[in-house]
Amino acid sequence: LKPSSYTARAFRNPQLSITPGVCDYNRRDVQRVEMPASNGLASARAVATMYNAAERAINTNGKVNSLRLSKDALDRFLQPAKPGKNNGWIDEVLGIEACMGAGLMLPPP
């Protein structure tokens, strides 16, 4: 892993200690700070419950919708993001083919 690569830089960001890394996210002071797309905290069961509820709402066209997601939000879950200008569907950080839609991994078109 090259220190200047997107992946290495992503895992060192934000620099919270002298030797930054993903372990910084286990510190209570870091967990108290809200960093979008970075430090959402939940148990595996809670995340699974949320995704299950979203999937159920999508599959029932909103008839079973415990999260009370709008029709627009449900539609956005299924719309893939546009491919990158340089690498198409290759994720710049992970270096793999990836297609995201409103935070959900989708199969590439």
Backbone torsions as a table, in degrees:
resi	resn	phi	psi	omega
1	LEU	NA	117.5	179.6
2	LYS	-72.9	132.9	-179.8
3	PRO	-58.4	-25.8	-178.8
4	SER	-93.0	-0.1	-178.6
5	SER	-69.8	157.6	177.4
6	TYR	-57.1	-40.3	-178.3
7	THR	-63.1	-49.9	-179.9
8	ALA	-61.6	-43.2	179.9
9	ARG	-65.5	-36.5	179.4
10	ALA	-65.2	-41.8	-178.6
11	PHE	-74.7	-16.7	177.0
12	ARG	-94.9	-3.3	-173.9
13	ASN	-107.2	133.5	-4.0
14	PRO	-77.4	151.9	179.2
15	GLN	-77.9	106.5	-174.5
16	LEU	-107.1	-13.9	-179.6
17	SER	-145.0	177.3	-179.4
18	ILE	-63.7	-37.7	176.9
19	THR	-116.2	80.8	-174.3
20	PRO	-66.0	149.8	177.0
21	GLY	-178.9	-177.7	-176.7
22	VAL	-65.1	-20.4	179.1
23	CYS	-66.3	-23.0	177.2
24	ASP	-56.9	-29.1	-177.1
25	TYR	-72.0	-9.9	176.1
26	ASN	-86.6	-6.2	179.4
27	ARG	-78.6	137.0	-178.5
28	ARG	-60.4	-39.4	-179.0
29	ASP	-64.6	-33.5	177.7
30	VAL	-73.4	-38.5	-179.2
31	GLN	-66.9	-24.3	179.3
32	ARG	-77.1	-19.4	-178.5
33	VAL	-87.2	138.9	178.0
34	GLU	-90.9	113.8	178.1
35	MET	-123.6	99.9	-177.5
36	PRO	-52.6	141.0	178.5
37	ALA	59.9	22.9	-176.2
38	SER	-135.7	-47.5	-171.2
39	ASN	-132.9	41.5	174.3
40	GLY	-65.8	131.3	-176.9
41	LEU	-114.7	130.5	176.1
42	ALA	-165.1	159.1	174.1
43	SER	-75.7	161.8	177.5
44	ALA	-59.7	-38.9	179.6
45	ARG	-63.6	-41.3	180.0
46	ALA	-65.3	-42.6	178.4
47	VAL	-64.7	-43.6	178.7
48	ALA	-62.1	-40.2	178.7
49	THR	-63.4	-41.8	179.6
50	MET	-64.6	-47.6	179.7
51	TYR	-65.1	-37.2	177.8
52	ASN	-63.1	-42.6	179.4
53	ALA	-65.2	-40.4	178.1
54	ALA	-65.3	-44.1	179.1
55	GLU	-61.9	-42.3	179.4
56	ARG	-63.6	-40.8	178.2
57	ALA	-63.6	-40.7	179.1
58	ILE	-65.9	-47.3	-176.2
59	ASN	-68.8	-22.3	179.6
60	THR	-105.2	13.4	-178.3
61	ASN	53.8	38.0	175.4
62	GLY	85.1	-0.9	-179.4
63	LYS	-68.8	-39.5	173.0
64	VAL	-107.4	105.7	-168.8
65	ASN	-143.5	71.0	-176.8
66	SER	-65.7	-21.5	177.4
67	LEU	-85.1	-8.1	-178.5
68	ARG	56.1	43.7	177.7
69	LEU	-75.5	139.5	178.7
70	SER	-70.6	162.0	177.2
71	LYS	-58.7	-39.8	179.3
72	ASP	-62.4	-43.0	179.2
73	ALA	-64.0	-42.6	178.9
74	LEU	-62.4	-40.7	178.1
75	ASP	-64.1	-40.1	-178.8
76	ARG	-65.9	-29.6	177.4
77	PHE	-58.1	-32.4	-173.8
78	LEU	-96.8	-4.6	179.7
79	GLN	-89.5	118.3	-180.0
80	PRO	-69.5	147.3	173.0
81	ALA	-65.1	162.1	178.1
82	LYS	-74.5	145.4	178.9
83	PRO	-64.6	152.0	179.1
84	GLY	-64.3	154.9	-178.7
85	LYS	-66.4	-37.4	-174.5
86	ASN	-94.0	-40.9	-170.8
87	ASN	-119.8	13.3	179.1
88	GLY	62.2	-120.8	-176.9
89	TRP	-92.6	7.9	179.2
90	ILE	-79.2	122.0	178.8
91	ASP	-67.2	126.6	-175.7
92	GLU	-64.5	-30.0	-178.2
93	VAL	-88.1	-50.5	-176.3
94	LEU	-81.0	-23.2	179.0
95	GLY	74.4	22.5	178.9
96	ILE	-125.0	162.2	176.5
97	GLU	-68.8	124.1	-177.6
98	ALA	-150.1	140.6	178.0
99	CYS	-129.1	120.0	-178.1
100	MET	-108.9	147.7	174.8
101	GLY	-140.0	108.3	179.7
102	ALA	50.8	42.2	176.7
103	GLY	87.4	-1.7	179.3
104	LEU	-107.7	138.3	176.1
105	MET	-75.0	127.4	179.0
106	LEU	-118.2	157.2	173.7
107	PRO	-69.5	139.9	178.6
108	PRO	-60.7	143.9	-180.0
109	PRO	-66.4	NA	NA
